């Protein structure tokens, strides 16, 4: 009778992505107490989105519907530790590098979230963070073409 409550979640399931997203949305501040959980959740989300991009479009549809990119920006803003910033850059890099669907890439680039990460004032005195930032920029540049650059780069008429 209690068995269903103790059942573990399937690691590569939409339910797992829902769970992780719900948990990330509940985070109010990232500090030394919860940083390990946040880092692991970010890693897992990147893994699930990459998996879903190649196996089940419902994963990325959920990602878009819940505006998880906006949650990544929010986590960056409320983080009190550089290791979470580092993980966010790594998470974004992994996702961008591994997305194959043009639809997914367009979505990633079409909002201001990527631009926020590009222009964010990271503490580059941390050499590891600088290295991850450079990898992040390389991941973006690897997906740029004449179509994707127009959704990433915003131009203004002056």
N, C-alpha and C positions, 0 to 999 in steps of 0.2 A: 503494500500500500504506500509506503514512503519512498519506494525506489525511484519514481520519476523526479522527486525533488533533489535527489543526490546524483542524478545523471550529469555527467560533464557535457559541456557544450562542444559541438563540432567546431574545431579550430577554423576551418575554411567554410564557414556558413554565413549566410546573411544575418542570422540571429546573433552570431558573434560580432559582426560589424555593428549591428543595432546596439548591442550591449556596450561595446567600447565607445561608441559615439555618445550614448546616453551618459556614460560615466565621465567622459571628457566635458560634456556640457554642464555637468554638476560642479566642476572644479571652479572655485572662486579665486584662489590664489595658488601659485606654484611656489613651494618652498622646500626646505630640506626634508620635511615630513612626508610629502607626497610626490616628490620629484621622481622617484623610482617607478611609481605606478604610472605617472604621466608619460615618462620616457617609454616604458613598455607598451602602453596603449598606443602611442604614436607609431612605434615600430610595427605593431600588429596591424594598425589601420593601413599603413603603407603596403604591407604584405597582402592584406585582403583586397585592396583596391587593384594592385597589380594582378593578383590572381583573378579577380572578377573581370578585369579588362580583357583577359584572355579566355575566360571560361563562361561567364554569366553576366550579361549586361545589367542585371538587377542590382549588382553591387555598386556600379558607378551611378546608376539612376538614384539609388539611395543616398550616395555620397553627394550628389547634386541637390537632391530634395532637402536634405538636412543641412545644406550649406556648410559642409565640414571644413572647407577652405577658410571660411569666415571664423570658424572655431580655432583653426590653427593660428590665425592672426590674433584672435583674442588671447589664446594661450601665450603667445609671444609677448603680448602687452602686459599680462599679469604675472609673468615669470620673474622670480627673484633670484634665479640661478642661471649661469651661462650654459650649463650642461643641457638644459632644456632647449635653449636657443640653438645649440649645436645639433641636438636631435631633430628639431624642426627643420633645419637646413638639410640634414641627411634624409629625413622623411620625404621632403619635397623633391630632392634630387633623385631618390630612388623611384618615386612615382613618375616623375617626368621622364626619366631615362627609359623606364620600362613600359610606359603606355604605348600601345600600338594603334589603338583606335583613333582616327582623326577627330571624331566627335569628342572624345575624352580630352585630347590635346587642346582643341579649340576651347573647350569649357575651362580648362586650367588657365589658359592664357587670356580668356575674354573678360575676366573680371579684374578688379584692381588688386586682388590679393597677392598675386605674384609681384606686381609692381611695389606693393607695400614691403615685401621681403627684400626686394632689390634695393630699395631706398632706406630701409631701416638702419638706424645708427647702432650697429653692432660694435662691441668692444674688440677691435681688431688687434689689441695688444695681446690677446689670447691667440697664439699662432695656430692652434688646432681649429679654433673657430674660423680664422681667416682661411685655412685650408678647405674647410667644409663650405664656406661661402664661395670660394673659387670653383669648387666642384659643382655647386648649385648653379652658378652662372654658366659653366660648361654644359650642364644638363639642358639648360634653357637654350643655349646657342645650338645645341645638337638637334633641337626640334624646330628651329626657325627655318622658314622658307618664305617665299613671296606671299603665301596665304596667311601663315600664322603670325608673321611679324606685324601685319596690319591690325590684328586683334590685341596684341601685346603692347605695342607702342601707341600711345595716345598722342595725337597731334592736335594743336590748337591753331586756329586762324587768328593772327594778330592784326 
